[in-house]
Amino acid sequence: MERGLLIEGDKKYSLQAFGIKRIALFIEDGSIVDMDINELKRLLAKLSKSEREKLLNNLDKVSFNFKINKSFLNNGNHPITVPREFYVYMEMNGISKVNDATVIFPDGSTTEGYIYYAVAGYGPYYQIKIRSGSTATGLSKFILGETISVEIESKSSKISINLNNQ
């Protein structure tokens, strides 16, 4: 099975998410089309619900930017809220309630974390959290206001979260 296959007419595309605002389509002939997320939404609207779910279910990973804030730096579990655009990916990969994950920092150090699902007054949300008492050296190197890339990958029921400098 091809990962993230999208078929429009006689053209086949494979899809990989690169962030909230941009995606890249890798076309079967080897060319790459870069487009903004609104263009993708228009293409996805042409697919049936089951075709969209199949496409999103076959993404290898998703990534988004996160600006380091006071809550992340000062809260013991260092929360990162996952943007709504990726909730379907989370659901399709069976990520719900509390799922253990390995968090990998830019310096290569790792720690145990988890993805937490809850419902608040404004609706459902997912947060990445680091287990209390983490001693990973990479955690202390983040600076208020810095933007990092957060990459969530779910393979064989194992979740890894890469936090990378930009």
C-alpha positions, 0 to 999 in steps of 0.5 A, a space after each residue: 500500500 502506498 502511504 498517503 495516496 491521493 488520486 485525482 483523475 489519472 494523476 496519483 499523489 502521495 502526501 506528507 504533512 510538513 506543518 500547519 500552513 504548508 504541505 508537499 505532494 510527491 507526484 508519481 513521476 518524481 515531481 513535488 508540488 508545494 501548496 498551502 493547507 487551504 489548497 489541500 482542503 479543497 482537494 480533500 473536499 473532493 474525496 469521500 469521508 472514507 477516502 479522506 480517513 484512509 489518506 490521513 491514516 496512512 500519513 507517516 507523521 505530522 509536524 507543526 511549529 510551537 513557540 516556547 511559552 511560559 507555560 511550557 518552561 514553568 509547568 512541570 509537565 511542559 505541555 504542548 497543545 496539538 493544533 486541531 488540524 491534526 486531531 484526525 491523525 491522532 484519532 486515526 492512529 488510535 491516540 486517545 486518552 493517555 498514550 505513552 510516548 518517547 520525547 526526543 530533544 534537539 541534543 539527542 537526549 530523550 525522556 518519557 512523555 505522553 499524549 493526553 486527551 481531554 475535553 474542556 469547555 471549548 471542546 476536545 484537545 490533545 496535549 503532549 506532556 513530559 513525565 514529571 521529574 525528567 532529567 533530560 538535558 535537552 529540556 533545559 536548553 529551550 528559550 522563551 519565544 523560540 519556535 521549535 518544530 514538533 513532529 509526532 510519529 506513530 509506528 506499530 503503536 509506539 509514539 515518538 515526539 521529536 522536538 527540533 530547533 528551526 
